[in-house]
Amino acid sequence: MLSLATRLRALDDTTLRRALEVRRVTPAGIRDFFDLADALLEPGAVQKTLAHLDRATLAVLAGAGELVRARTAEAARLSAIDPAAASTGTVPAPTLSEVTAHLCDLSGAVVSTEQVAARAAELDAMLLCRIVDGRLSPYDAVSTQLLAWPTQGLPSAVQLASVPAPVDLAPAEGFDIAFANQLAAERAFACVSSIAELVSELARDPARELSRGGLGLPDTKRLALVMSVEVDDVPLLVSIAARADLIAYSDGYWMETETGDAWLLSTTPERWAALAQAWLQNVPSSVRDILPREAGVVWGAGLRGFVDWLYPAGGEWMATQVAQFARDAEILGLTVQEATSRAGAQVLGGDLESATATMTESLPSEVGAVYLQHDLSIVAPGPLAPSIDARLRCLADVEGRELASSYRITAASVNRALAAGENAETLLTFLGAISLTGIPQPVQYLIEESAGRYGRVRVGSLPTGAAPLHSYVSSHDAALLGTIAVDQTLSALGLERDGDRLITRFAADLIFWALSDARYPVAAENAAGEIVHLRRHQMARVIPPTPVDPAQTLVDKLRASDGGEVMAADAWLARQLDTAIRSKATVTVSISMPGGVVVDYLLEPASVGGGRFRARDRRADIERTLPISSIISITPAP
């Protein structure tokens, strides 16, 4: 531990921060470099780090540990034969070439020295070992942890190096790639359609996030009904949409984002490409590198077996990551029955353009025309072009969402379109341009009649000084205003008479949409009495969190407590001695003798007090008492 603490203190801030980040060190309870060294060598922390290492890297670490143990045992054997010979020095750590040769012997195969050196450098940067003059020395706590692996059902050093990888994943026998591609396209279309409904619904009515996490059951059921999916599938689709930034959590609610609004106007292949790209970008590199990139290769038991072999201590974290992204790959059509689709293989290969072209070949073609019925319904003979669909949703309510979507025009939906800035002429022109059956008289009558009545009821905000009252409802039609005042469906709004208008404590936009849903010809107005157009809900306000780097925070804390170069040397030396005493470690102590001569002693400190310390000289096999003030440096024994 003393060796590691000394090393940590000597590292520059950038290297130290990177090591702390890789080791996932939490700052709690760490006051100085000795505490940090303790935390890094704690068995649980070592095991957690080892669990994230691949098999070849673990083999290098375990192989080096085996060589160190073998040499230590040999030194102990020689010490028993000739005690004087044992005191002349310490056991040298193995060189990288020796570790490579040992791994070749264990595996029975050729192991590259360059690969061993690269993995050793990675282990050194992770503070699991130390490389000095080309010699690799694992820390004792790390070697001890690896040595205990067989008792935990984990591989030994020999098994890490010698057990070959499972048979390479290959295309499933009899796999029909054409059928798989078609099924993948169907799943991709269903996913895109469901998420489009999700984004549109959250734009209309955001969903509340529970304090304990997740959507409430009422919102989940509402979204499941709108998306035509099972209730259990809603969280999965919400996570896919959030990953692509189509929706975001803001002020306690899940809402549509500006990215989602633009996504709704994209074509179906473009929508799918955005979801697939977001999926790929969020796959951790440790998972992405092992996913099969050939069409028809099954991801099932073979992939899980390969993952278990590659990350022998990976356990739950690796299995969970692979399962999560494999599940989403099925939903997006990147895999079919756990086998990679052609588009999925192209996505994994980084060729999103080709993947989009492949998916486009199998996706249903979009249409730009509809059937307008006398019963005020609208039927699309296929998936509508997004721009047409978006405008129809403003004018009409969605009734069915399949390959052939259906909508229905109502007085409330027309009022919604008028509130968004449309008028009778623009609505009729739009419908005339897309209708294969012309404009039936009932449709024209409803639009013109609604437009003529629009604005008979006005909603506006009261002056700020009128608080706690916030808004008013007015109308030149006293009878209509009286009807609103006694309408039981609006009783929750708390409307009160105030001369020729109604007043309430609720905001104007809430009152406006409540009256619109109740099918009143309502319009919003500003202080000058001019009609203004409202959007039902605002976009999610995505505020990037202030980046907090816990690793850098810990580095700053350590430097502040250490005092850097201005720290009193005696305090650092005293702590080193205390640590050596507690761990019964042997250290090399450089002492300044009278006349300026520096003498190095190989000591095992026993106690400190009164400005002096007592230690056993390992070379002379005698006890010495030396002044702390004469110490120039203390370094761990090699």
C-alpha positions in Angstrom: 0.0 0.0 0.0 2.9 2.3 0.8 4.3 1.8 -2.6 1.0 2.7 -4.3 0.5 5.8 -2.0 4.0 7.0 -3.0 3.3 6.4 -6.6 -0.1 8.2 -6.5 1.4 11.3 -4.9 4.0 11.4 -7.7 1.5 11.2 -10.6 0.6 14.3 -12.5 -3.0 15.5 -12.2 -4.1 14.4 -15.7 -2.8 10.8 -15.2 -4.2 10.6 -11.7 -7.6 11.8 -12.8 -7.8 9.3 -15.6 -6.8 6.5 -13.3 -9.5 7.4 -10.8 -12.1 7.6 -13.5 -11.2 4.2 -14.9 -11.2 2.7 -11.4 -14.6 4.4 -10.6 -13.3 5.6 -7.3 -15.9 7.3 -5.0 -14.5 10.3 -3.0 -16.3 9.4 0.2 -13.9 8.7 3.1 -10.8 9.5 1.1 -8.7 12.2 2.8 -5.2 11.7 1.5 -3.2 9.5 -0.8 -2.9 6.7 1.8 -6.7 6.5 2.0 -6.8 6.4 -1.8 -4.3 3.6 -1.9 -6.3 1.7 0.7 -9.5 2.2 -1.4 -7.8 1.0 -4.6 -6.4 -2.1 -3.0 -9.5 -3.0 -1.1 -10.6 -6.5 -2.3 -14.1 -5.4 -3.4 -12.6 -2.6 -5.4 -10.0 -4.8 -7.0 -12.7 -7.4 -7.9 -14.9 -4.8 -9.4 -12.1 -3.6 -11.7 -11.1 -7.1 -12.7 -14.7 -7.8 -13.7 -14.4 -5.2 -16.4 -11.3 -6.7 -17.9 -11.3 -9.1 -20.9 -9.7 -12.5 -20.7 -6.4 -11.7 -22.5 -5.7 -8.8 -20.2 -6.5 -10.8 -17.1 -4.2 -13.6 -18.3 -1.3 -11.1 -18.4 -2.0 -10.0 -14.9 -2.5 -13.5 -13.5 0.6 -14.8 -15.4 2.8 -12.2 -14.0 1.5 -12.9 -10.5 2.3 -16.6 -10.9 5.9 -15.8 -11.8 6.3 -13.5 -8.8 4.9 -16.2 -6.5 7.1 -18.8 -8.0 10.2 -16.7 -7.6 9.2 -15.7 -4.0 8.8 -19.4 -3.1 12.1 -20.2 -4.6 13.8 -17.4 -2.7 12.2 -18.6 0.5 13.5 -22.2 -0.2 17.0 -20.8 -0.7 16.7 -18.7 2.4 16.0 -21.9 4.4 19.2 -23.4 3.0 21.4 -20.3 3.2 20.0 -17.4 5.3 22.9 -15.2 4.5 22.1 -15.4 0.7 18.5 -14.4 1.2 19.4 -11.0 2.8 21.4 -9.8 -0.2 18.4 -8.5 -2.1 14.7 -8.9 -3.1 13.0 -11.0 -5.7 13.1 -9.3 -9.1 9.7 -8.9 -10.9 9.4 -10.7 -14.3 10.2 -8.9 -17.5 7.5 -8.5 -20.2 9.4 -11.0 -22.3 9.3 -13.5 -19.4 5.6 -12.9 -18.9 5.1 -13.5 -22.7 7.0 -16.7 -22.6 5.0 -17.9 -19.6 1.7 -17.2 -21.3 3.0 -19.1 -24.4 3.7 -22.1 -22.2 0.3 -21.9 -20.5 -1.7 -21.5 -23.7 0.4 -23.7 -26.0 0.1 -21.0 -28.6 2.1 -18.1 -29.8 1.6 -14.9 -27.8 2.8 -11.6 -29.1 5.2 -9.6 -26.9 3.7 -6.4 -28.3 0.2 -7.4 -27.2 1.4 -8.3 -23.8 3.2 -5.0 -23.5 0.1 -3.1 -24.6 -2.1 -4.9 -22.0 0.5 -4.4 -19.3 0.6 -0.7 -20.0 -3.2 -0.7 -19.7 -3.0 -2.5 -16.3 -0.3 -0.1 -15.2 -2.5 2.9 -16.0 -5.4 1.3 -14.0 -3.1 1.0 -11.0 -3.3 -2.8 -10.8 0.4 -3.3 -11.3 3.6 -1.4 -11.7 6.0 -1.5 -14.7 9.5 -0.4 -13.9 12.4 -0.9 -16.3 10.4 -3.3 -18.3 9.5 -5.5 -15.3 5.8 -6.1 -14.5 4.9 -6.4 -10.8 1.2 -6.8 -9.8 0.2 -5.3 -6.5 -0.1 -8.0 -3.8 -3.8 -7.3 -3.2 -4.5 -7.9 -6.9 -2.5 -11.1 -7.0 -4.2 -12.3 -3.9 -7.6 -11.6 -5.4 -6.8 -13.5 -8.6 -5.3 -16.4 -6.6 -8.7 -16.8 -4.9 -10.7 -17.0 -8.1 -10.9 -20.8 -8.5 -12.6 -21.0 -5.1 -15.2 -18.6 -6.4 -15.8 -20.6 -9.6 -13.7 -18.2 -11.7 -10.8 -19.3 -13.9 -7.2 -19.7 -12.7 -4.2 -18.2 -14.5 -3.8 -21.4 -16.4 -7.4 -21.4 -17.5 -7.4 -17.7 -18.4 -4.5 -18.4 -20.8 -5.3 -21.9 -22.1 -9.1 -22.2 -22.5 -9.9 -21.3 -26.1 -12.7 -19.1 -27.3 -16.0 -20.8 -28.2 -16.6 -21.6 -31.8 -17.1 -18.5 -33.9 -20.7 -17.4 -34.4 -21.9 -18.3 -37.9 -25.1 -17.8 -39.9 -27.8 -20.1 -38.7 -28.4 -23.1 -40.9 -31.3 -22.7 -43.2 -31.7 -19.0 -42.3 -34.0 -17.3 -44.8 -32.4 -13.8 -45.1 -35.1 -12.5 -47.4 -37.8 -13.4 -45.0 -35.8 -12.0 -42.1 -35.3 -8.7 -43.9 -39.0 -8.4 -44.5 -39.8 -9.2 -40.9 -37.2 -6.7 -39.8 -38.8 -4.0 -41.9 -42.2 -4.8 -40.4 -40.8 -4.5 -36.9 -39.0 -1.3 -37.9 -42.2 0.2 -39.3 -44.2 -0.8 -36.2 -41.5 0.7 -33.9 -41.3 4.0 -35.9 -45.1 4.3 -36.0 -45.5 3.6 -32.3 -42.8 6.2 -31.4 -44.4 8.7 -33.7 -47.6 8.3 -31.8 -45.7 8.6 -28.6 -44.1 11.8 -29.6 -47.3 13.3 -30.9 -49.3 12.3 -27.8 -46.7 13.8 -25.5 -46.8 17.0 -27.6 -50.5 17.1 -26.9 -50.5 15.9 -23.3 -47.2 15.3 -21.4 -46.8 12.3 -19.1 -45.8 12.7 -15.5 -42.8 10.9 -14.1 -43.3 9.4 -10.7 -41.0 10.5 -7.9 -39.7 7.0 -7.5 -39.1 6.8 -11.3 -41.2 5.5 -14.2 -44.5 6.6 -15.6 -47.7 6.3 -13.6 -50.1 3.6 -14.6 -52.8 5.9 -16.0 -50.3 7.6 -18.3 -48.8 4.3 -19.2 -52.2 2.9 -20.2 -53.0 6.1 -22.2 -49.8 5.9 -24.1 -50.2 2.1 -24.7 -53.6 2.7 -26.2 -52.4 5.5 -28.4 -49.4 3.5 -29.6 -51.4 0.3 -30.0 -48.8 -1.7 -27.9 -48.9 -3.7 -24.7 -48.5 -1.8 -21.4 -45.2 -3.5 -20.7 -43.8 -2.2 -24.0 -44.3 1.5 -23.2 -41.2 1.9 -21.0 -39.1 0.3 -23.7 -40.3 2.6 -26.4 -40.0 5.6 -24.1 -36.4 4.7 -23.5 -35.7 4.4 -27.3 -37.3 7.7 -28.0 -35.5 9.4 -25.1 -32.2 8.0 -26.3 -32.7 9.6 -29.7 -33.7 12.9 -27.9 -37.2 12.9 -29.4 -38.7 13.3 -26.0 -37.1 14.6 -22.7 -37.9 14.8 -19.1 -38.6 18.4 -18.0 -40.2 19.9 -14.9 -41.6 16.5 -13.8 -43.0 15.5 -17.2 -42.0 13.7 -20.3 -42.5 16.1 -23.3 -41.7 16.4 -27.0 -38.4 18.1 -27.9 -37.6 20.3 -30.9 -35.7 17.3 -32.3 -38.8 15.2 -31.9 -40.9 17.8 -33.6 -38.5 17.9 -36.6 -38.3 14.0 -36.6 -42.1 13.8 -37.1 -41.7 15.6 -40.4 -39.1 13.1 -41.7 -39.8 10.1 -43.9 -40.2 6.7 -42.3 -36.7 5.5 -43.4 -35.2 8.7 -42.0 -37.1 8.3 -38.8 -35.8 4.7 -38.5 -32.2 5.8 -39.3 -32.3 8.3 -36.5 -33.4 5.7 -34.0 -30.8 3.1 -35.3 -28.0 5.7 -35.1 -29.0 6.6 -31.5 -29.0 2.9 -30.6 -25.5 2.4 -32.1 -24.1 5.5 -30.4 -25.3 4.4 -27.0 -24.0 0.8 -27.3 -20.9 0.7 -25.0 -17.7 -0.1 -26.9 -17.3 -3.3 -24.8 -20.6 -4.5 -26.1 -20.3 -3.1 -29.7 -17.0 -4.9 -30.3 -18.4 -8.3 -29.7 -21.7 -8.1 -31.6 -21.8 -10.1 -34.8 -21.8 -7.9 -37.9 -22.7 -10.6 -40.4 -26.3 -11.0 -41.5 -28.0 -14.2 -40.3 -25.7 -14.7 -37.3 -27.7 -15.6 -34.2 -27.1 -13.6 -31.1 -28.6 -16.1 -28.6 -26.8 -18.7 -26.5 -23.7 -18.5 -28.7 -23.2 -14.8 -28.0 -23.9 -15.2 -24.3 -21.4 -18.0 -24.2 -18.8 -15.8 -26.0 -19.4 -12.9 -23.6 -19.0 -15.3 -20.6 -15.7 -16.5 -22.0 -14.4 -13.0 -23.0 -15.3 -11.4 -19.6 -15.0 -14.3 -17.2 -15.8 -12.1 -14.2 -18.2 -9.8 -16.0 -21.1 -11.4 -14.4 -24.4 -9.5 -14.2 -23.2 -6.1 -15.5 -22.1 -7.5 -18.9 -25.1 -9.8 -19.3 -27.5 -7.0 -18.5 -25.9 -4.6 -21.0 -25.9 -7.2 -23.8 -29.5 -8.2 -23.0 -30.7 -4.6 -23.0 -29.2 -3.7 -26.4 -30.2 -7.0 -27.9 -33.8 -6.4 -26.8 -33.8 -2.9 -28.4 -32.2 -4.4 -31.6 -35.2 -6.7 -32.0 -37.6 -3.8 -31.6 -35.8 -1.8 -34.2 -35.5 -4.6 -36.7 -31.7 -4.8 -36.4 -32.2 -8.4 -35.4 -34.9 -11.0 -36.2 -35.4 -13.8 -33.7 -31.9 -13.0 -32.3 -30.3 -13.1 -35.8 -28.7 -10.1 -37.4 -30.8 -8.7 -40.3 -29.0 -7.3 -43.3 -29.8 -3.7 -42.2 -28.6 -4.6 -38.7 -25.3 -5.8 -40.0 -24.8 -2.6 -41.9 -25.6 -0.5 -38.9 -23.1 -2.4 -36.8 -20.6 -2.0 -39.6 -21.1 1.8 -39.4 -22.7 2.1 -42.8 -26.0 3.8 -41.8 -26.6 5.0 -45.4 -26.7 1.5 -46.8 -28.7 0.3 -43.9 -31.3 3.0 -44.6 -31.4 2.0 -48.3 -31.9 -1.7 -47.3 -34.7 -0.9 -45.0 -36.3 1.4 -47.6 -36.6 -1.4 -50.0 -38.9 -3.4 -47.6 -40.8 -0.6 -45.9 -44.3 0.2 -47.2 -44.5 3.2 -49.6 -45.9 6.4 -48.3 -49.1 7.9 -49.9 -50.1 11.5 -50.3 -53.9 11.2 -50.8 -56.8 10.2 -48.6 -60.5 9.4 -48.8 -62.7 12.1 -47.3 -66.1 10.6 -46.1 -69.5 12.2 -45.6 -69.5 11.0 -42.0 -66.5 13.4 -41.4 -64.0 10.5 -41.3 -60.7 10.5 -43.3 -59.2 7.2 -44.4 -55.6 6.9 -45.7 -55.0 4.0 -48.0 -51.4 3.6 -46.7 -48.9 5.3 -44.5 -49.2 9.0 -45.1 -46.4 11.3 -45.9 -45.3 12.8 -42.6 -46.0 16.4 -43.6 -49.6 15.5 -44.5 -50.1 13.4 -41.4 -48.8 16.2 -39.2 -51.2 18.8 -40.7 -54.1 16.3 -40.6 -53.5 15.7 -36.9 -54.0 19.5 -36.3 -57.3 19.4 -38.1 -58.7 16.0 -37.1 -58.4 13.4 -34.3 -56.6 10.1 -35.0 -59.0 7.1 -34.7 -56.9 4.3 -36.0 -53.2 3.9 -36.7 -52.2 1.0 -38.9 -51.0 0.8 -42.4 -54.3 2.5 -43.3 -54.8 5.3 -40.8 -58.1 6.9 -40.0 -59.0 10.3 -38.7 -62.2 12.2 -37.8 -63.0 15.8 -38.1 -64.9 17.4 -35.1 -65.8 20.9 -34.0 -63.1 20.7 -31.4 -60.5 19.6 -33.8 -61.4 22.3 -36.3 -61.2 24.8 -33.4 -57.8 23.5 -32.6 -56.6 24.1 -36.1 -58.1 27.6 -36.1 -56.3 28.3 -32.8 -53.0 27.2 -34.5 -53.4 29.9 -37.2 -55.5 28.1 -39.9 -58.7 29.5 -41.4 -61.6 28.1 -43.4 -60.0 28.8 -46.7 -56.6 27.2 -45.9 -58.2 24.2 -44.4 -60.5 23.6 -47.4 -57.7 24.2 -49.8 -55.5 21.6 -48.0 -58.3 19.0 -47.9 -59.1 19.6 -51.5 -55.5 19.0 -52.5 -55.2 15.6 -50.8 -58.8 14.2 -51.1 -59.5 11.5 -53.7 -63.2 12.0 -53.1 -63.5 15.8 -53.1 -64.8 17.7 -50.1 -68.2 16.3 -48.9 -70.8 18.9 -48.0 -70.9 18.0 -44.2 -67.1 18.5 -44.0 -67.3 21.9 -45.7 -70.2 23.0 -43.6 -68.5 22.0 -40.3 -65.3 23.9 -41.2 -67.1 27.0 -42.4 -69.5 27.0 -39.5 -66.7 26.5 -37.0 -64.7 29.3 -38.6 -67.7 31.6 -38.5 -68.2 30.9 -34.8 -64.5 31.0 -33.9 -63.7 33.8 -31.5 -67.3 34.2 -30.1 -65.7 33.3 -26.8 -62.4 35.1 -25.8 -59.9 34.1 -23.2 -57.2 36.5 -21.9 -54.9 37.2 -19.0 -55.7 39.6 -16.3 -53.2 42.3 -15.3 -50.5 41.1 -12.9 -52.0 43.2 -10.1 -55.2 41.1 -10.2 -53.5 38.1 -8.5 -54.6 35.6 -7.2 -56.9 35.9 -10.3 -55.1 35.2 -13.5 -57.5 35.1 -16.5 -60.9 35.9 -17.8 -63.5 34.6 -20.2 -65.6 37.1 -22.2 -68.2 37.0 -25.0 -70.6 39.3 -26.8 -73.2 36.5 -26.5 -74.5 36.8 -23.0 -76.4 33.5 -23.3 -73.3 31.6 -24.4 -71.3 33.1 -21.5 -74.1 32.0 -19.1 -74.0 28.5 -20.5 -70.2 28.4 -19.8 -70.8 29.7 -16.3 -73.1 26.8 -15.4 -71.5 24.0 -17.4 -70.7 21.3 -14.9 -67.9 19.9 -17.0 -66.0 23.2 -16.4 -66.8 23.5 -12.7 -63.2 22.6 -11.7 -62.0 25.9 -13.4 -63.7 27.9 -10.6 -65.2 30.5 -13.1 -66.8 33.4 -11.2 -69.0 36.3 -12.5 -67.4 39.7 -12.8 -69.8 41.9 -14.6 -70.0 40.9 -18.3 -67.2 38.4 -18.0 -66.0 35.3 -16.0 -62.8 35.3 -14.0 -60.7 32.5 -12.6 -57.4 31.9 -10.8 -56.1 29.5 -13.5 -53.8 30.5 -16.4 -55.3 31.6 -19.7 -53.9 28.8 -21.8 -55.4 26.2 -19.5 -58.8 27.8 -19.6 -58.5 28.1 -23.4 -57.9 24.4 -24.0 -60.5 23.4 -21.5 -63.1 25.4 -23.4 -61.8 24.1 -26.7 -62.1 20.5 -25.6 -65.7 21.3 -24.4 -66.4 22.4 -28.0 -66.9 26.1 -27.4 -65.8 28.5 -30.2 -63.0 30.0 -28.1 -60.1 32.1 -29.1 -57.2 33.5 -27.1 -56.5 37.2 -27.2 -53.8 39.6 -26.0 -54.1 42.8 -24.0 -55.0 44.7 -27.2 -57.9 42.3 -27.9 -56.1 40.7 -30.9 -56.4 37.0 -31.5 -53.2 35.1 -30.7 -52.4 31.5 -31.7 -51.5 29.0 -29.0 -49.5 25.7 -28.9 -51.1 23.3 -26.5 -47.9 22.4 -24.8 -44.4 23.8 -24.8 -41.4 21.8 -25.9 -39.4 20.1 -23.2 -36.8 22.5 -21.8 -33.7 20.4 -21.9 -31.1 22.1 -19.7 -27.7 20.3 -20.0 -26.6 19.5 -16.5 -23.6 21.2 -15.2 -20.8 18.7 -15.7 -19.4 17.4 -12.5 -16.2 15.4 -12.7 -15.9 13.4 -9.4 -12.4 12.2 -10.4 -11.2 15.8 -10.8 -12.9 16.8 -7.6 -11.1 14.1 -5.7 -7.7 15.0 -7.3 -8.3 18.6 -6.2 -9.2 17.4 -2.7 -6.0 15.3 -2.5 -3.8 18.0 -3.6 -5.3 20.5 -1.1 -4.9 18.1 1.8 -1.4 17.1 0.7 -0.2 20.7 0.3 1.9 19.8 -2.7 5.5 21.0 -2.5 4.8 23.4 0.5 3.7 20.5 2.8 6.0 19.9 5.7 8.3 17.0 4.8 8.1 15.6 8.3 4.3 15.1 8.1 4.6 13.0 4.9 7.5 11.0 6.3 5.7 10.3 9.5 2.7 9.0 7.7 4.8 6.8 5.5 6.5 5.4 8.6 3.1 4.8 10.3 1.8 3.0 7.3 4.9 0.8 7.0 4.5 0.0 10.7 0.8 -1.0 10.4 1.5 -3.1 7.3 4.8 -4.5 8.6 6.4 -3.4 5.3 10.1 -3.2 4.6 11.2 0.2 3.2 14.4 1.8 2.0 15.2 4.8 4.2 17.8 7.4 3.1 19.5 9.0 6.1 21.7 12.1 6.0 24.7 11.4 8.1 27.1 14.0 9.6 29.4 15.3 6.9 26.7 15.2 4.3 27.0 11.5 3.6 23.7 9.8 2.6 23.3 6.2 3.8 20.4 3.8 2.6 19.1 1.4 5.2 16.7 -1.5 4.4 14.4 -1.2 7.5 11.3 -2.6 8.9 9.9 0.3 11.1 8.6 -0.7 14.5 7.6 2.5 16.3 7.7 6.3 16.1 7.9 8.8 19.0 9.7 11.8 20.3 11.0 12.7 16.9 12.8 9.4 16.4 11.8 6.0 15.0 12.9 2.5 15.9 13.3 -0.1 13.2 15.0 -3.4 12.4 17.8 -3.3 9.9 17.0 -6.2 7.5 20.6 -6.4 6.1 22.5 -6.2 9.4 19.7 -7.9 11.4 20.0 -5.4 14.2 17.7 -2.8 15.7 18.3 0.9 15.0 16.9 4.1 16.4 17.2 7.1 14.1 16.0 10.7 14.1 13.1 11.5 11.8 14.7 14.9 11.0 17.7 13.1 9.3 15.4 11.2 6.9 15.8 12.4 3.3 13.3 9.9 1.7 11.4 6.7 2.3 10.7 4.4 -0.6 9.1 0.9 -0.6 11.6 -1.9 -0.8 12.0 -3.2 -4.3 
